[in-house]
Structure formats: C-alpha cells, structure tokens
C-alpha cells in the first residue's frame, strides 16, 4: 500500500504540472469516455480558458481498475485536501463520474461534490432511456427505419418489457449482492434462468438457482425465505413504480435489442456482425446533451469550475 500511495503522489504531481484545470475520472473504456466527454464539452465550452481531460480508471496507478480504483484514489485525494488543488497558483479540480450500480441500496455511496453517480444502474441505462433506439438500431443493423420502429413500438414500453423478462434474475443478483454471496447470480452475468435467453423464465432452472443461493447464504431455511422475500418485494415495488432502471443493468439492453432486431428482420438480410456491441455506440450518438436529463451530470461540473 505504501508503494501505491507513492504512485498516487506521483500521479497527483503530474496532474498539478499539466496544462489541464479539470480532471474527469470515469469507470469504463467503452461508452464512458465519449458520454462524459460530451457532458464536459457542453459545459466547458461556455467557460473560456478552462481545459479538461477525461481519464479512465485503468490509468490510475494500481492493478484494481474500475470503480474500486476510482474510490481509492478519491479517498487519497480527499485525505490530502487535493480534490481542489492549488500548486504554484494553478488550481486543479477533480471530479469522479461513477455508475450507481446498487450502491444506493447498500448505502455505499460516497457523499461529495466531487463524486457524481448515475441516477440509474449504469451509464448505459441513461443511453437507452434518452437515446433514439429506432434511429440507432436502423443505422447499426443497416435496416429500414420504418421497419425498425414498427417492430420496436414505444421505446419506453419496450424497455419495460425487456426488464420484466429478467426480473427474477435481478432478484437473485440483488440478493447475492446485498448478502455478499459469491455465486453465478451476479450482475456480471446475463440471466441463467431464461430460456430462450431474452424470452421466457425457466421456472425449474430458477428454482435450482434459488436453492443454490440458499445453500451458500449460510442462513436457515426460514431466515433465507424471509430475507429473500424482502428483496423480492423491493424489486417488485421498484418495477411497479417504473423505477426498474435503478436495479436493472443498462448494459443488458443491447442484447435484448439485438434479439428484437433479429425477430423484426426475419429472413431479411441485415448487418448482424457484432451488432450488440455497436448498438449502444449508435444510440449514444443520438443523445442530446443539451436536454434537461443531462443537468444532473453538468451541474456538479459547473459548480467545480466556479471554484477554480
């Protein structure tokens, strides 16, 4: 840990000596740099003379990467009063944009003006909620736009239906996360209990995974049933309130949309190569970063700039 702190100190010094005033740290390397880069561009373009840079978690010294690396570096900077730094009359502001995941439910969120969480599970939720799915899907799959939107229908309803198909998987994943149970029921995996994957729940397989979860929980049968019932009710309530994006992983939507496009296309040829990966990128390109939804990300950045 001492060696790591020394590396952090060197990294901090490089930031102090750079020509940038704003350092924006993000988790992912696929969608985050562009998404938050556009957020910054929409804000910083209004502030003459301010330069910003997007830095990924993997760039921070250490081997952990991801959110854990960002939080560890944030805590280091906080302890050293370096989140708003002043080196030889040059002020530097640091801000971290993090996926919320289920940190709010686990009461693990960091309270700081320098840490900004997504409102939904991850940044991909925001992309699918705010983007033009039909336009992006048509472009990514090289299909007719009218054919796509006729097949998808209302975008919000499509997302609702997709999330509902994996609701029981969400319950298993959330329970395992809350109880810190190491198993296949994790947000890192697609559903193990739906067959076909993006369609029906396999009740037999669901029962098997629920039993595995109980066996690994260390709880008695009665305790497990009561604890799982509470999580199940929480998920049901969030879904009923239309807040499933708080606990449904946004990255999962791409697979659902790819499956929907295949159904819409039928026997019609379309560009299927790496389609799921390209869909999220295509949808991101349709986002309006001047729309009201982006203010939750822009406001903390505006406040930070005013302090420089």
N, C-alpha and C positions, 0 to 999 in steps of 0.2 A: 504493500500500500504506500510506503514511503516513496518508492520509485515512481509510482503512479502520480503521487502528488507533485513530485519533481517535474514529471512530464506535463502535468496540468499547468504548473507555474511557467514552464517554457512556452506552452501554447498561449497562455494569457499574455505573456510578453510579446509574442508575435502579433497578437490582436492589437495591443497597445501601440505597436510601432507601424502598423499597417495604415493605409490611407482610408480605411472604412470607419465610419462612425457607428453604424448599426450592424450587429451580427445576429443573424436569424438562424436558429438551430432547429432542424426538423428531423423526424424519425426515419422516414422511408426514402428510398432512392428511386422509386418508380413514379409515383404521382406527386409526392410532396414537394419536390423542388420547383416544379412548374406551378403548382397550385399556390403555394405560398409566395413564390416569386411574383406572380400576378397580383396577389394581395399587396405585397410591398410596392410594386410598381404603381399601383393605383393610389397609394398613399404618398410615397416618397417623391413622386413626380411633382407633387404640389409643394414640396419643401426644397427650395433651391439650395444647392451646395451640400446636401446630405447624400452620402454614398452608403449603400448597404450591400451585404453579401449573404448568400444562402449557404449554410454549412450543414452537412449531413452528420448523423450520429457516428457513423463509421470513421469520420475524420478526427474525432476526439481521441487522444491517447488512451490506450487500454484495449482490451480484447472483447469487451462485452457487447458493444454496439446496441442499437435500438433505444427504447425508452429508458432502460436502466442506466445506460451510459450518459444520457442527457440529464437525468435526475441527479446522478452522482456528480456530474460537472456543475450543475446548477447549485447544489449544496456547497460545493467547494468555493464557487464564486460568492455565494451568499455569506459564507463564514469569513471570507476575506474582503467583504464590502466591495466587490468588484462587478456587481451586476450593472452598476452605473459607475464607470471607472474614469479617473482623471489622471492622465500621465503626461507630464510636461505641457500642461494646458490644452491637451487634446482629450476631449470627452468621448467615451465609448459606451454605447448602450447595448445590452444583451437581452434577447427575448427568445423563449423556447415555445414552439408550437407542438403540442402533443396530442396524440389520439386519446380520447377519453377511455376507450375500452369499457370496462365496468368499474373503473376506479371510483366513480361516484357512489356506487352501491357498496363498495368495500371500504369507503371512507379513506381512500388513499390519495386523494387529490392534494396537490401542493397549493397552498394559498399564497399567491404572489402576483404582483403586477407584471412580473417578468415571465410568468408561465401561463400560457393560454391553451385551454383544452377545446377539442371539438365538442359541439353540442351533442352530436350523435356518437355512435360507437367508434367510428374512424373517419378519416377524411373522405374515403370512398362513399360513405353514406351521403355526405354533402354533395358529392359529384352526381350521384344518381338521383337525389332529391331535386336538385336545382338545374340539372342539365336537360338538354333536349334529346331524350332517348331515341325517338324515331329518326331524327335527322342524323344522329351519330351512328345508329345501327345501320341505316341505309348506306351511309358512306363506307363504314368499315366492312360491310358484307357485300358491297357493290350490288345493291338491290334497289328496286324502285321504292321511293319514299312512301307513296300512297299504299303500296302493298304492305310495307312495314307497319305503318300507323294503323292500318285496318286490322292487322293481326294483333298488335300490342294493345290497342284501345287506350283507355285513360291511363296515363303513366302512374298516377298515384295508386289507382286500383291494382295495376299490375304489380307494383312493389308490395302492396298489402298482401296480395295473394301469394307472392313468392315467399314472403316472410312467414306466412301462416303454414306453408308446407313444411317448414323446418322448425316449427315452434317447439315441438317436443325435443328436438336436438338442442335447441337453445336452452331449454330447461336443464338438460343433462350437463351441458357445458357450463352454465352459470352455477349450478350446484357444485360441480367439481372445482370450479374456480373459487367459490366462496369458502369451501371446506379444504381447499388446497390439497386435492386428491390427484395424484399422478395417474392418469389413465388416458385412454383414447378419446374420451369425451372432453375435447379441448377445442377452443376457438381456432386453433391452428389447422384443424382438420375439417373437411367437408362432412356432411352428415353421413353417419354409418348406419342409419336406421330407415332410410328411404329407398325404395326400390320400385320403379326407376329412381335414380338419384334426385332428379328435380321434380318428382311427382309424388306418388303415394307413400304414406307411412307404412312400414312393415311392422305390424304390431308384435309379432313374435320376436323379431330382432330387437325392437325397442325394449321388450321385457327382459331380454338377455343382458342388454347393456345396463339397464336399471339394476338388475341383480348384481352385476359386476361392481357397479358403483357402490351398492350397499355393502358388499363384501370388503371393499377397500376403504370404506369410510371409517371403520373402527367403532361404529355406533351399533347399538342393539337394534333389532328389527323395529321396535316401537319408536325409538329415537329417530331412526332413519326416516320412517314414514312421516313423522311429524315435521322433521326438518325439510324433507323434500316437498311436502305439501305447502309449506310456507313459500318456498322458492317457486313452485308451480303457480301458486296464487299470484305472486308478484308478477310473473311473466304474463299470466292471463290478464291481469289488470292493466299492464302497460300496453299490451296488444289491443285491449278493448278501448283504451284511451287514444289509440292511434299513435302511440309512442314506441312502437316496436324498434325503430331505428336506434333507440338508446341501447338496446341489447342484441340486436341482430347485426352481425358483422357486414359492413358495406362491401367488402371485397367479394363476398359470396354472390352478390347480384350479377356479376359478369357471367358466371356460369349459368345462372337462370336465364339471362338474356340470350346467351348463345344457344341454349336449348330451345328457347322460344323462336329464335330466328330459323333454326333448322326445321321446326314444325311449320312455320309460315312458308318457307321456301319449297317444302315438299320435294318434288322432282326437278324444280328449277335450279340450275347451276348458280352458285354464289361463292364468294371468296371466304372459304372456311379456314384457311391456314392461320393458326394462332389467333383465331377470332376473339376468344375470351380476353386475351391479353390486350388486344387492340381496341376492344370496345370501351374500356374505361378511359383510355387515352383520347379516343374520339369524342366521348361525352364531355370530357374536361375541356376540350376545345370549344364547346358550345356555351360554356358558363359566362354569365355576365357579372364580372367582378365589381361593377358599379351598382348592382342591385342591393336592396336592403339586407338580404341574407348575409352578405359579406361584412357587414358592420361589426359583427361580433369578433371578427379577426382583425379588422382595421383599427378599431377604437383603441385597443391596448398599444398598438404600434404608434398611433398618433400621440398618445399620452407620453410614450417614451421619447419620441422626437422632441417634444416640447421641453424636455428636461436637459437636452444637450446644449 
